[in-house]
Amino acid sequence: MVVRRGTLHRRLVLSGELEAVDAEDITAPRTSEFRLQLKWLAEDGASLTAGERVADFDNSTFVSKLEELQLSAMKARRNLEQRRAELETERLESQLDVERARIGVEQAGLDAAVPAELHSMREHQEAQLELERARTDLAKAQQDIETSKLAGAADIEVLKLEMEKTQREIRAAESAIAELSLVAPCAGILIVSEHPWEGRKIKEGDSLWSGAKVGSIPDLDRMRVAAWLSDVDEGMVEKGMRVRCQLVAYPELVFLGTVTSVGDVAQEADSRSLRRFFRVEIGLDRSDRELMRPGMSVKVDVPVEVLGDQLLVPRASLEPEPSSSLPGMLREPDAGGAAGPDTPGDPEAAPPPMARVARVRLAAGGTREVLIGPCSAQLCAVEDGLDEGTKVASVWSAE
């Protein structure tokens, strides 16, 4: 290995995972019961067809309520039929009373029609009064039948409303029971959701609130990476930066992407962690639906600094290994090779990291103390102690 001059490319590596840009969510039904117990759930990662069963919730409460409503509907129907029968009886009795009153009027009319000279004055007057009384009874009987008809119609209407209300509640209960069985809205792979506070996937037996997300079916044609930037590296990743994404499961494949957003607020990894991270979203130039699955681990390689014309020594020749902590953010050179305003030499650039002392293993034998500046994963910039062309050896090589 030889000390040489060149450009030092410093990079930041983030861990993340794949997630779908678009997905069809599968949620617990919104019912009168706030909490629902998950009775059965399809396996995470299962391949589903449209309309295939995904999950079942316990419906015992709704079945019990449905049985009560069905009994109430039977009772309401029986009350309606009974009231109709009663009203029919009352109608027949009222008609009979009207006929009797009419016969009474006819009889009284015959008596009143007898000439006055054939009766005494008293008998004639009594006959006239009896006719008037019969007519009044007829009018009352006719009025009673109309009043009874109106009252009966009102009773029937009330009973009908009660029965219709019960039937609506039955339909709602039947619909709720049907909705407790969730089906896939489209064909795809099921991704079961995380439990909101237990740090695991949702499983059978869990109690979920109405409307909670049970899972989703992602669109595998459009994937992105959700990565996490430690709060100690704040400002080192910006929107628009180009990155290289490597699937941990397929390390030989590299997918290029662009940082689309960086979270404004750092969040804890979990409730027990003291470390905080910013969420970084990365849009991929292309997706591979045959290989990519949501939740797959991704290593994101972010170029954060380019230092030109540096004297470089391989890290493998240094003992001890210098720290890999990164300095302040520096911009890459432009297309013509000129450094941007944040590159070394610019008075407004961020100050370079402090040099560190290390020892380099020489190829000719022995070691030499050197002053080391910024490092990448393989190389370190030499501030002092080595000349260009010096041959060095790996500290791991056999002596």
C-alpha positions as CSV (number, residue, x, y, z in Angstrom):
1,M,0.0,0.0,0.0
2,V,1.3,3.5,-0.9
3,V,0.6,6.9,0.4
4,R,-0.8,9.0,-2.5
5,R,-2.6,12.1,-3.3
6,G,-6.2,12.1,-4.2
7,T,-9.8,13.0,-3.3
8,L,-11.3,12.0,0.0
9,H,-14.9,11.0,-0.2
10,R,-16.5,11.0,3.2
11,R,-19.8,9.2,3.6
12,L,-22.5,8.7,6.3
13,V,-24.2,5.3,6.6
14,L,-27.8,5.3,7.8
15,S,-29.9,2.3,8.6
16,G,-33.5,2.1,7.4
17,E,-36.2,-0.1,6.0
18,L,-38.4,-0.3,2.9
19,E,-41.9,1.0,2.9
20,A,-44.6,1.4,0.2
21,V,-45.4,4.9,-1.0
22,D,-49.1,3.8,-1.4
23,A,-51.0,1.1,0.3
24,E,-54.5,-0.1,0.9
25,D,-55.2,0.1,4.6
26,I,-57.3,-2.6,6.4
27,T,-58.9,-1.2,9.5
28,A,-61.1,-2.4,12.3
29,P,-64.8,-1.6,11.6
30,R,-66.5,1.4,13.2
31,T,-69.2,-0.1,15.4
32,S,-71.2,0.8,18.5
33,E,-68.6,-1.1,20.5
34,F,-65.4,1.0,21.0
35,R,-63.0,-2.0,21.6
36,L,-63.0,-5.1,19.5
37,Q,-61.2,-8.4,20.2
38,L,-59.3,-9.9,17.3
39,K,-60.3,-13.5,17.0
40,W,-58.4,-14.6,13.9
41,L,-55.7,-12.9,11.7
42,A,-54.0,-14.0,8.4
43,E,-50.3,-14.5,8.6
44,D,-48.0,-11.5,8.1
45,G,-46.7,-11.6,4.6
46,A,-49.4,-13.8,3.3
47,S,-50.3,-13.4,-0.4
48,L,-54.0,-12.5,-0.7
49,T,-56.5,-12.3,-3.5
50,A,-59.1,-9.5,-3.7
51,G,-62.0,-10.4,-1.4
52,E,-60.0,-13.0,0.6
53,R,-60.6,-13.1,4.3
54,V,-58.0,-11.2,6.3
55,A,-59.2,-11.0,9.9
56,D,-62.2,-11.8,12.1
57,F,-63.3,-10.0,15.3
58,D,-65.3,-11.5,18.2
59,N,-69.0,-11.0,17.3
60,S,-70.5,-12.6,20.4
61,T,-71.7,-9.3,21.8
62,F,-73.3,-8.3,18.5
63,V,-74.9,-11.8,18.1
64,S,-76.4,-11.5,21.6
65,K,-77.7,-8.0,20.8
66,L,-79.1,-9.3,17.5
67,E,-81.0,-12.1,19.2
68,E,-82.5,-9.5,21.6
69,L,-83.5,-7.3,18.7
70,Q,-85.1,-10.2,16.9
71,L,-87.2,-11.0,20.0
72,S,-88.2,-7.3,20.2
73,A,-89.2,-7.3,16.5
74,M,-91.4,-10.4,17.1
75,K,-93.0,-8.7,20.0
76,A,-93.6,-5.4,18.1
77,R,-95.1,-7.4,15.2
78,R,-97.4,-9.3,17.6
79,N,-98.5,-6.0,19.2
80,L,-99.2,-4.5,15.8
81,E,-101.3,-7.5,14.8
82,Q,-103.1,-7.5,18.1
83,R,-103.9,-3.8,17.9
84,R,-105.2,-4.2,14.3
85,A,-107.5,-7.0,15.5
86,E,-108.7,-4.8,18.4
87,L,-109.4,-1.9,16.1
88,E,-111.4,-4.2,13.8
89,T,-113.5,-5.4,16.7
90,E,-114.0,-1.8,17.8
91,R,-115.0,-0.8,14.3
92,L,-117.6,-3.5,14.0
93,E,-119.1,-2.6,17.4
94,S,-119.1,1.1,16.4
95,Q,-120.9,0.3,13.2
96,L,-123.4,-1.7,15.1
97,D,-124.0,1.2,17.4
98,V,-124.5,3.5,14.4
99,E,-127.1,1.0,12.9
100,R,-128.9,0.9,16.2
101,A,-128.9,4.7,16.4
102,R,-130.2,4.9,12.9
103,I,-133.0,2.4,13.6
104,G,-133.8,4.5,16.7
105,V,-134.0,7.6,14.5
106,E,-136.3,5.9,12.1
107,Q,-138.6,4.6,14.9
108,A,-138.7,8.0,16.6
109,G,-139.4,9.6,13.2
110,L,-142.4,7.4,12.7
111,D,-143.8,8.3,16.1
112,A,-143.1,12.0,15.6
113,A,-144.8,11.9,12.3
114,V,-148.2,11.0,13.8
115,P,-150.5,14.1,13.5
116,A,-150.8,16.2,16.7
117,E,-154.6,15.9,16.7
118,L,-154.3,12.1,17.2
119,H,-152.3,12.5,20.4
120,S,-152.4,14.6,23.4
121,M,-150.2,17.6,23.4
122,R,-147.8,15.9,25.9
123,E,-147.5,12.7,23.8
124,H,-146.8,14.7,20.7
125,Q,-144.1,16.7,22.4
126,E,-142.5,13.6,23.9
127,A,-142.4,12.1,20.4
128,Q,-140.7,15.1,19.1
129,L,-138.1,15.1,21.9
130,E,-137.5,11.3,21.4
131,L,-136.8,12.0,17.7
132,E,-134.3,14.7,18.6
133,R,-132.7,12.5,21.1
134,A,-132.4,9.6,18.6
135,R,-130.8,12.0,16.0
136,T,-128.3,13.1,18.7
137,D,-127.4,9.5,19.5
138,L,-126.9,8.8,15.8
139,A,-124.6,11.8,15.4
140,K,-122.7,10.8,18.5
141,A,-122.3,7.2,17.2
142,Q,-121.1,8.5,13.9
143,Q,-118.7,10.8,15.7
144,D,-117.4,8.0,17.9
145,I,-116.6,5.8,14.9
146,E,-114.6,8.6,13.3
147,T,-112.8,9.3,16.5
148,S,-112.0,5.7,17.0
149,K,-110.8,5.4,13.5
150,L,-108.4,8.3,13.9
151,A,-107.1,7.0,17.3
152,G,-106.7,3.5,15.9
153,A,-104.7,4.9,12.9
154,A,-102.4,6.8,15.3
155,D,-101.8,3.7,17.4
156,I,-101.1,1.6,14.3
157,E,-98.6,4.3,13.1
158,V,-96.8,4.3,16.5
159,L,-96.5,0.5,16.5
160,K,-95.3,0.6,12.9
161,L,-92.6,3.1,13.8
162,E,-91.5,0.9,16.7
163,M,-91.3,-2.1,14.5
164,E,-89.4,-0.2,11.7
165,K,-87.0,1.1,14.3
166,T,-86.3,-2.4,15.6
167,Q,-85.9,-3.7,12.0
168,R,-83.4,-0.9,11.3
169,E,-81.4,-1.9,14.4
170,I,-81.5,-5.5,13.3
171,R,-80.1,-4.5,9.9
172,A,-77.4,-2.4,11.6
173,A,-76.5,-5.4,13.9
174,E,-76.4,-7.8,10.9
175,S,-74.2,-5.3,9.0
176,A,-71.9,-4.9,12.0
177,I,-71.5,-8.6,12.3
178,A,-70.7,-8.9,8.6
179,E,-68.2,-6.0,8.9
180,L,-66.4,-7.9,11.8
181,S,-65.0,-10.1,9.1
182,L,-62.4,-8.1,7.1
183,V,-61.5,-9.0,3.5
184,A,-58.7,-7.9,1.3
185,P,-59.6,-4.8,-0.8
186,C,-57.2,-5.8,-3.5
187,A,-54.7,-8.6,-4.4
188,G,-51.3,-8.3,-2.8
189,I,-49.2,-9.1,0.3
190,L,-50.5,-8.5,3.8
191,I,-48.4,-6.4,6.1
192,V,-49.7,-6.7,9.6
193,S,-49.5,-3.5,11.6
194,E,-47.4,-2.9,14.7
195,H,-49.1,-2.8,18.1
196,P,-49.3,0.8,19.1
197,W,-47.6,0.5,22.5
198,E,-46.2,-3.0,22.8
199,G,-43.5,-2.9,20.2
200,R,-44.7,-6.0,18.3
201,K,-47.0,-7.0,15.5
202,I,-50.7,-7.2,16.2
203,K,-51.8,-10.8,16.9
204,E,-54.9,-12.9,17.6
205,G,-56.4,-12.1,21.0
206,D,-55.5,-8.4,20.9
207,S,-58.2,-5.8,21.7
208,L,-58.2,-3.0,19.2
209,W,-60.3,0.2,19.1
210,S,-62.8,0.8,16.4
211,G,-61.1,2.2,13.3
212,A,-57.6,0.9,14.3
213,K,-55.3,-0.1,11.5
214,V,-55.0,-3.9,11.4
215,G,-52.7,-4.1,8.3
216,S,-52.2,-3.0,4.8
217,I,-51.6,-4.2,1.3
218,P,-48.7,-2.2,-0.2
219,D,-48.2,-1.2,-3.8
220,L,-44.9,-3.0,-4.5
221,D,-44.4,-0.9,-7.7
222,R,-43.6,2.2,-5.7
223,M,-41.3,1.8,-2.8
224,R,-39.3,4.2,-0.7
225,V,-36.8,4.0,2.2
226,A,-37.5,5.3,5.7
227,A,-34.1,5.8,7.3
228,W,-33.1,7.3,10.7
229,L,-30.5,10.0,11.3
230,S,-29.0,10.3,14.8
231,D,-29.6,13.7,16.4
232,V,-25.8,14.0,16.8
233,D,-25.5,14.1,13.0
234,E,-28.2,16.8,12.6
235,G,-27.7,18.9,9.5
236,M,-25.6,16.3,7.7
237,V,-28.4,15.1,5.5
238,E,-30.5,17.5,3.5
239,K,-33.4,17.3,1.1
240,G,-32.3,16.7,-2.5
241,M,-29.1,14.8,-1.7
242,R,-28.4,11.7,-3.9
243,V,-27.8,8.5,-2.0
244,R,-27.1,4.8,-2.6
245,C,-29.4,2.2,-1.0
246,Q,-28.3,-1.4,-0.5
247,L,-30.7,-4.1,0.6
248,V,-29.2,-6.0,3.5
249,A,-30.8,-9.2,2.1
250,Y,-29.3,-8.6,-1.4
251,P,-26.0,-6.7,-0.7
252,E,-24.9,-7.1,-4.3
253,L,-27.8,-4.8,-5.5
254,V,-27.6,-1.1,-5.2
255,F,-30.6,1.3,-5.8
256,L,-30.1,5.0,-6.3
257,G,-32.4,7.5,-4.7
258,T,-32.9,11.1,-3.5
259,V,-33.6,12.4,-0.1
260,T,-37.2,13.7,-0.3
261,S,-37.6,14.9,3.3
262,V,-35.9,15.1,6.7
263,G,-37.9,15.3,9.9
264,D,-38.0,18.5,11.8
265,V,-38.1,16.9,15.3
266,A,-36.0,14.1,16.6
267,Q,-37.9,11.2,18.2
268,E,-36.9,8.4,20.5
269,A,-36.5,5.0,19.0
270,D,-38.8,3.6,21.6
271,S,-40.1,4.6,25.1
272,R,-37.1,3.1,26.9
273,S,-34.4,4.6,24.6
274,L,-32.5,7.8,25.3
275,R,-31.3,8.1,21.7
276,R,-33.2,10.3,19.3
277,F,-33.4,10.2,15.6
278,F,-34.7,12.2,12.6
279,R,-36.8,10.4,10.1
280,V,-35.3,10.6,6.6
281,E,-37.4,9.6,3.6
282,I,-35.7,8.6,0.4
283,G,-37.4,8.2,-3.0
284,L,-36.0,5.4,-5.1
285,D,-35.2,5.8,-8.8
286,R,-36.7,2.4,-9.4
287,S,-38.4,-0.4,-7.5
288,D,-38.2,-4.2,-7.9
289,R,-41.5,-5.8,-6.9
290,E,-40.0,-9.3,-7.2
291,L,-37.3,-8.6,-4.5
292,M,-38.6,-5.7,-2.4
293,R,-40.8,-6.1,0.5
294,P,-41.9,-3.5,3.1
295,G,-39.9,-3.9,6.3
296,M,-36.7,-5.1,4.6
297,S,-33.6,-3.6,6.1
298,V,-31.7,-1.1,4.0
299,K,-28.2,0.4,4.4
300,V,-28.2,4.0,3.0
301,D,-24.8,5.4,1.9
302,V,-24.9,9.3,2.0
303,P,-21.9,11.2,0.6
304,V,-21.5,14.1,3.0
305,E,-18.1,15.6,2.1
306,V,-15.5,15.7,-0.7
307,L,-12.0,16.9,0.1
308,G,-9.8,17.4,-3.0
309,D,-6.0,17.1,-3.2
310,Q,-5.4,15.3,0.0
311,L,-2.4,13.1,1.0
312,L,-4.1,9.8,1.7
313,V,-3.1,6.8,3.7
314,P,-5.0,3.5,4.0
315,R,-6.8,3.1,7.4
316,A,-5.6,-0.5,7.5
317,S,-2.1,0.7,8.1
318,L,-2.9,2.9,11.1
319,E,-2.7,1.9,14.8
320,P,-4.7,2.6,16.7
321,E,-7.7,3.0,14.3
322,P,-8.7,6.7,14.2
323,S,-12.2,7.8,15.1
324,S,-14.7,7.7,12.3
325,S,-16.7,10.6,13.7
326,L,-17.7,13.0,10.9
327,P,-17.0,16.7,10.8
328,G,-19.3,19.5,9.7
329,M,-21.2,19.3,6.4
330,L,-19.2,20.2,3.3
331,R,-20.7,20.4,-0.2
332,E,-19.5,18.5,-3.2
333,P,-17.6,20.3,-6.0
334,D,-19.6,21.4,-8.9
335,A,-19.4,19.8,-12.3
336,G,-16.3,21.7,-13.3
337,G,-14.4,20.6,-10.2
338,A,-14.5,23.9,-8.4
339,A,-15.3,23.6,-4.7
340,G,-18.5,25.1,-3.4
341,P,-18.6,27.8,-0.7
342,D,-18.4,25.3,2.1
343,T,-15.3,23.5,0.9
344,P,-11.9,23.9,2.7
345,G,-10.3,27.2,2.0
346,D,-13.5,29.1,2.1
347,P,-13.5,31.5,5.1
348,E,-17.2,30.7,5.7
349,A,-16.7,27.0,5.6
350,A,-17.2,24.9,8.7
351,P,-13.9,24.4,10.6
352,P,-12.2,21.1,9.9
353,P,-12.0,18.5,12.6
354,M,-9.1,18.5,15.0
355,A,-6.2,16.4,13.8
356,R,-5.4,13.2,15.7
357,V,-2.2,11.4,16.4
358,A,-1.8,7.8,15.2
359,R,1.1,5.5,14.2
360,V,1.4,4.1,10.7
361,R,3.0,0.7,9.9
362,L,5.7,1.1,7.4
363,A,6.3,-1.5,4.7
364,A,10.1,-1.4,5.4
365,G,9.4,-2.2,9.0
366,G,8.6,-0.3,12.2
367,T,6.1,2.5,12.7
368,R,6.0,6.2,12.4
369,E,3.9,8.8,14.4
370,V,1.7,10.8,12.0
371,L,-1.0,13.5,12.3
372,I,-4.3,12.3,10.8
373,G,-7.2,14.5,9.7
374,P,-10.6,13.5,8.3
375,C,-11.2,9.8,7.4
376,S,-13.5,7.8,5.2
377,A,-14.2,4.1,5.6
378,Q,-10.9,3.2,3.8
379,L,-8.7,6.2,3.8
380,C,-7.5,9.0,6.1
381,A,-6.0,12.4,5.2
382,V,-2.4,12.9,6.4
383,E,-1.8,16.3,8.0
384,D,1.9,15.7,8.8
385,G,4.5,12.9,9.2
386,L,4.4,11.1,5.8
387,D,5.5,11.9,2.2
388,E,3.7,11.0,-1.0
389,G,4.9,7.6,-2.3
390,T,5.7,6.1,1.1
391,K,5.0,2.4,1.2
392,V,3.0,1.2,4.2
393,A,1.7,-2.2,5.5
394,S,-1.5,-3.4,7.0
395,V,-1.5,-3.7,10.8
396,W,-3.2,-7.0,10.4
397,S,-0.5,-8.5,8.2
398,A,1.8,-11.2,9.8
399,E,5.0,-9.9,11.2
